[in-house]
Amino acid sequence: DDMIVSAGYNIAGPEVEAALLSHPDVAECAVIGAEDGERGQIVEAHVVLVRGVAPDAMTVKRLQDHVKATIAPYKYPRSVKFIAALPKTQTGKIQRFRLRTEKIN
């Protein structure tokens, strides 16, 4: 469930999440596989930024470059979505299925 297959590569979601969480601008994140016609799936990151960080194209590039430098470059998130909060259960577990099925802002 946490494995993303993109253009024939197996990418572990938790590894990408750990790379993103090591960036000082990221408060929380969750990574899912998003359907893609060309690659099968792409890595899609849902990111909660630290207060005061702009949710703009420069931040997307900074986070993508950070992941490329931290783990294998092909594992970087091709899609980055900034959200106010991650959907969680009452016990605090991230509900990744909701990121796949709902438009969360």
MDAnalysis code that builds the backbone (N, CA, C; Angstrom):
import MDAnalysis as mda
import numpy as np

u = mda.Universe.empty(315, n_residues=105, atom_resindex=np.repeat(np.arange(105), 3), trajectory=True)
u.add_TopologyAttr("name", ["N", "CA", "C"] * 105)
u.add_TopologyAttr("resid", np.arange(1, 106))
u.add_TopologyAttr("resname", ["ASP", "ASP", "MET", "ILE", "VAL", "SER", "ALA", "GLY", "TYR", "ASN", "ILE", "ALA", "GLY", "PRO", "GLU", "VAL", "GLU", "ALA", "ALA", "LEU", "LEU", "SER", "HIS", "PRO", "ASP", "VAL", "ALA", "GLU", "CYS", "ALA", "VAL", "ILE", "GLY", "ALA", "GLU", "ASP", "GLY", "GLU", "ARG", "GLY", "GLN", "ILE", "VAL", "GLU", "ALA", "HIS", "VAL", "VAL", "LEU", "VAL", "ARG", "GLY", "VAL", "ALA", "PRO", "ASP", "ALA", "MET", "THR", "VAL", "LYS", "ARG", "LEU", "GLN", "ASP", "HIS", "VAL", "LYS", "ALA", "THR", "ILE", "ALA", "PRO", "TYR", "LYS", "TYR", "PRO", "ARG", "SER", "VAL", "LYS", "PHE", "ILE", "ALA", "ALA", "LEU", "PRO", "LYS", "THR", "GLN", "THR", "GLY", "LYS", "ILE", "GLN", "ARG", "PHE", "ARG", "LEU", "ARG", "THR", "GLU", "LYS", "ILE", "ASN"])
u.atoms.positions = np.array([
    [0.817, -1.208, 0.000],
    [0.000, 0.000, 0.000],
    [0.853, 1.261, 0.000],
    [2.007, 1.210, 0.678],
    [2.895, 2.371, 0.710],
    [3.891, 2.360, -0.445],
    [3.804, 1.337, -1.332],
    [4.718, 1.245, -2.466],
    [4.084, 1.924, -3.676],
    [4.857, 2.795, -4.311],
    [4.417, 3.509, -5.505],
    [5.244, 2.960, -6.659],
    [4.586, 2.581, -7.757],
    [5.302, 2.089, -8.930],
    [5.186, 3.165, -10.003],
    [6.323, 3.799, -10.313],
    [6.350, 4.902, -11.271],
    [7.367, 4.598, -12.360],
    [6.894, 4.471, -13.595],
    [7.758, 4.185, -14.743],
    [8.644, 2.961, -14.476],
    [8.074, 1.955, -13.809],
    [8.808, 0.727, -13.541],
    [9.643, 0.728, -12.275],
    [9.768, 1.870, -11.631],
    [10.533, 1.960, -10.379],
    [9.608, 1.765, -9.185],
    [10.071, 0.985, -8.207],
    [9.348, 0.853, -6.940],
    [9.844, 1.937, -5.994],
    [8.935, 2.747, -5.503],
    [9.290, 3.862, -4.627],
    [8.501, 3.710, -3.328],
    [9.217, 3.666, -2.216],
    [8.573, 3.534, -0.905],
    [8.132, 4.910, -0.417],
    [6.825, 5.068, -0.209],
    [6.281, 6.338, 0.264],
    [6.936, 6.843, 1.538],
    [7.125, 5.977, 2.560],
    [7.740, 6.451, 3.808],
    [9.152, 7.014, 3.629],
    [9.899, 6.506, 2.652],
    [11.245, 7.029, 2.396],
    [11.168, 8.468, 1.877],
    [10.223, 8.719, 0.974],
    [10.043, 10.071, 0.435],
    [9.540, 11.003, 1.541],
    [8.627, 10.510, 2.372],
    [8.122, 11.314, 3.491],
    [9.257, 11.699, 4.435],
    [10.138, 10.758, 4.739],
    [11.264, 11.045, 5.638],
    [12.175, 12.109, 5.042],
    [12.404, 12.043, 3.731],
    [13.240, 13.050, 3.067],
    [12.582, 14.424, 3.152],
    [11.283, 14.488, 2.892],
    [10.570, 15.766, 2.983],
    [10.576, 16.307, 4.408],
    [10.344, 15.425, 5.378],
    [10.296, 15.863, 6.778],
    [11.641, 16.376, 7.273],
    [12.723, 16.009, 6.592],
    [14.043, 16.504, 6.994],
    [14.283, 17.938, 6.512],
    [13.352, 18.486, 5.715],
    [13.470, 19.877, 5.258],
    [12.829, 20.795, 6.302],
    [13.491, 21.899, 6.653],
    [12.973, 22.776, 7.714],
    [11.638, 23.456, 7.404],
    [11.229, 23.525, 6.139],
    [9.955, 24.164, 5.785],
    [8.747, 23.241, 5.972],
    [8.988, 21.941, 6.187],
    [7.909, 20.953, 6.231],
    [7.541, 20.614, 7.677],
    [6.278, 20.871, 8.034],
    [5.787, 20.511, 9.368],
    [5.306, 19.065, 9.376],
    [4.533, 18.704, 8.351],
    [3.991, 17.351, 8.208],
    [3.842, 17.053, 6.728],
    [3.820, 15.770, 6.391],
    [3.557, 15.410, 5.002],
    [3.076, 13.974, 4.909],
    [2.451, 13.675, 3.789],
    [2.062, 12.313, 3.443],
    [2.252, 12.167, 1.942],
    [2.730, 11.008, 1.530],
    [3.003, 10.750, 0.121],
    [2.098, 9.620, -0.350],
    [1.515, 9.803, -1.534],
    [0.683, 8.763, -2.144],
    [1.103, 8.585, -3.598],
    [0.630, 7.510, -4.204],
    [0.801, 7.317, -5.636],
    [-0.424, 7.863, -6.340],
    [-0.217, 8.823, -7.238],
    [-1.323, 9.401, -8.004],
    [-1.283, 8.819, -9.414],
    [-2.446, 8.507, -9.954],
    [-2.514, 7.920, -11.291],
    [-1.920, 8.875, -12.319],
    [-1.166, 8.295, -13.271],
    [-0.533, 9.085, -14.323],
    [-0.549, 8.255, -15.605],
    [-1.058, 8.829, -16.676],
    [-1.176, 8.108, -17.938],
    [0.146, 7.644, -18.509],
    [1.191, 8.417, -18.314],
    [2.499, 8.102, -18.888],
    [3.309, 7.156, -18.009],
    [3.305, 7.367, -16.697],
    [4.171, 6.622, -15.786],
    [3.450, 5.561, -14.965],
    [2.144, 5.459, -15.095],
    [1.379, 4.540, -14.250],
    [0.955, 5.259, -12.982],
    [1.949, 5.626, -12.179],
    [1.729, 6.441, -10.986],
    [2.860, 7.456, -10.888],
    [2.586, 8.546, -10.206],
    [3.643, 9.491, -9.838],
    [3.595, 9.675, -8.327],
    [4.715, 10.106, -7.785],
    [4.777, 10.418, -6.359],
    [4.097, 11.769, -6.158],
    [3.075, 11.785, -5.302],
    [2.359, 13.022, -4.993],
    [2.479, 13.280, -3.497],
    [3.057, 14.419, -3.152],
    [3.245, 14.783, -1.746],
    [2.187, 15.790, -1.319],
    [1.586, 15.535, -0.175],
    [0.652, 16.470, 0.455],
    [1.399, 17.031, 1.660],
    [1.672, 18.327, 1.614],
    [2.594, 18.941, 2.566],
    [1.911, 20.028, 3.391],
    [2.130, 19.959, 4.698],
    [1.744, 21.033, 5.611],
    [3.030, 21.804, 5.896],
    [3.053, 23.060, 5.490],
    [4.255, 23.880, 5.665],
    [4.334, 24.482, 7.065],
    [5.551, 24.787, 7.471],
    [5.784, 25.532, 8.702],
    [5.177, 26.922, 8.512],
    [4.603, 27.473, 9.558],
    [3.985, 28.802, 9.484],
    [4.975, 29.825, 8.908],
    [4.488, 30.630, 7.965],
    [5.306, 31.685, 7.385],
    [5.987, 31.308, 6.078],
    [5.945, 30.028, 5.701],
    [6.544, 29.593, 4.438],
    [5.485, 29.705, 3.344],
    [5.843, 30.339, 2.230],
    [4.892, 30.566, 1.144],
    [4.626, 29.277, 0.368],
    [3.349, 28.948, 0.138],
    [3.008, 27.763, -0.650],
    [3.050, 28.083, -2.146],
    [4.247, 28.327, -2.668],
    [4.382, 28.765, -4.054],
    [5.302, 27.842, -4.851],
    [5.488, 28.186, -6.131],
    [6.296, 27.360, -7.035],
    [7.748, 27.265, -6.573],
    [8.272, 28.312, -5.964],
    [9.656, 28.266, -5.474],
    [9.790, 27.255, -4.332],
    [8.787, 27.186, -3.473],
    [8.808, 26.212, -2.379],
    [8.708, 24.796, -2.939],
    [7.857, 24.590, -3.949],
    [7.760, 23.275, -4.597],
    [9.132, 22.855, -5.110],
    [9.799, 23.739, -5.843],
    [11.113, 23.407, -6.415],
    [12.125, 23.127, -5.316],
    [12.106, 23.922, -4.261],
    [13.037, 23.728, -3.144],
    [12.840, 22.345, -2.513],
    [11.595, 21.953, -2.317],
    [11.309, 20.643, -1.723],
    [11.683, 19.509, -2.677],
    [11.377, 19.671, -3.964],
    [11.745, 18.644, -4.942],
    [13.264, 18.482, -5.010],
    [13.992, 19.588, -5.049],
    [15.458, 19.532, -5.096],
    [16.024, 18.892, -3.837],
    [15.407, 19.172, -2.691],
    [15.859, 18.596, -1.424],
    [15.710, 17.070, -1.448],
    [14.572, 16.587, -1.934],
    [14.364, 15.133, -2.015],
    [15.372, 14.510, -2.976],
    [15.590, 15.147, -4.131],
    [16.556, 14.617, -5.107],
    [17.950, 14.507, -4.509],
    [18.316, 15.460, -3.652],
    [19.652, 15.466, -3.042],
    [19.747, 14.505, -1.854],
    [18.606, 14.159, -1.252],
    [18.587, 13.340, -0.037],
    [18.490, 11.847, -0.345],
    [17.638, 11.491, -1.312],
    [17.482, 10.086, -1.716],
    [17.647, 10.017, -3.234],
    [17.418, 8.868, -3.834],
    [17.575, 8.720, -5.287],
    [16.706, 9.746, -6.023],
    [17.299, 10.464, -6.990],
    [16.572, 11.546, -7.667],
    [15.243, 11.136, -8.307],
    [15.133, 9.902, -8.797],
    [13.881, 9.504, -9.455],
    [12.710, 9.379, -8.477],
    [12.985, 9.436, -7.178],
    [11.935, 9.283, -6.166],
    [11.256, 10.604, -5.785],
    [11.698, 11.708, -6.387],
    [11.150, 13.004, -5.965],
    [9.659, 13.115, -6.304],
    [8.908, 13.903, -5.514],
    [7.476, 14.070, -5.803],
    [7.264, 14.973, -7.017],
    [6.666, 14.413, -8.056],
    [6.387, 15.202, -9.262],
    [5.206, 16.136, -9.035],
    [4.384, 15.804, -8.053],
    [3.258, 16.659, -7.678],
    [3.385, 16.989, -6.194],
    [3.290, 18.275, -5.872],
    [3.324, 18.714, -4.476],
    [2.073, 19.557, -4.238],
    [1.282, 19.147, -3.263],
    [0.064, 19.887, -2.909],
    [0.204, 20.375, -1.477],
    [-0.035, 21.653, -1.292],
    [0.038, 22.233, 0.049],
    [-1.354, 22.204, 0.674],
    [-1.436, 21.688, 1.895],
    [-2.706, 21.590, 2.598],
    [-2.536, 22.140, 4.011],
    [-3.657, 22.536, 4.605],
    [-3.620, 23.127, 5.949],
    [-3.373, 22.073, 7.017],
    [-3.919, 20.864, 6.803],
    [-3.768, 19.776, 7.776],
    [-3.968, 18.448, 7.071],
    [-3.288, 17.429, 7.556],
    [-3.466, 16.083, 7.015],
    [-4.702, 15.440, 7.647],
    [-5.459, 14.664, 6.862],
    [-6.599, 13.953, 7.450],
    [-6.089, 12.823, 8.344],
    [-6.589, 12.765, 9.574],
    [-6.109, 11.765, 10.531],
    [-7.269, 11.114, 11.266],
    [-6.984, 9.928, 11.799],
    [-7.948, 9.250, 12.663],
    [-7.909, 9.924, 14.030],
    [-8.810, 9.516, 14.916],
    [-8.821, 10.079, 16.270],
    [-7.533, 9.767, 17.020],
    [-6.856, 8.691, 16.620],
    [-5.599, 8.329, 17.291],
    [-4.381, 8.954, 16.614],
    [-4.606, 9.760, 15.572],
    [-3.506, 10.489, 14.947],
    [-2.858, 9.818, 13.755],
    [-3.413, 8.702, 13.283],
    [-2.851, 8.027, 12.115],
    [-3.321, 8.740, 10.847],
    [-2.384, 8.983, 9.924],
    [-2.723, 9.669, 8.674],
    [-3.620, 8.769, 7.823],
    [-4.699, 9.349, 7.322],
    [-5.636, 8.624, 6.459],
    [-5.295, 8.905, 4.994],
    [-4.312, 8.160, 4.467],
    [-3.859, 8.382, 3.091],
    [-4.968, 8.138, 2.067],
    [-5.873, 7.206, 2.370],
    [-6.964, 6.928, 1.424],
    [-7.791, 8.183, 1.171],
    [-7.906, 9.043, 2.166],
    [-8.673, 10.287, 1.982],
    [-7.935, 11.254, 1.071],
    [-6.609, 11.217, 1.078],
    [-5.846, 12.068, 0.162],
    [-6.088, 11.624, -1.277],
    [-6.301, 10.326, -1.472],
    [-6.542, 9.798, -2.815],
    [-7.949, 10.113, -3.310],
    [-8.921, 10.170, -2.400],
    [-10.321, 10.238, -2.823],
    [-10.984, 11.591, -2.628],
    [-10.403, 12.444, -1.800],
    [-11.047, 13.726, -1.504],
    [-10.167, 14.884, -1.946],
    [-10.800, 15.978, -2.232],
    [-10.071, 17.222, -2.487],
    [-9.921, 17.916, -1.144],
    [-8.722, 17.855, -0.584],
    [-8.485, 18.414, 0.750],
    [-7.642, 19.673, 0.613],
    [-8.091, 20.733, 1.247],
    [-7.330, 21.994, 1.202],
    [-6.917, 22.404, 2.588],
])
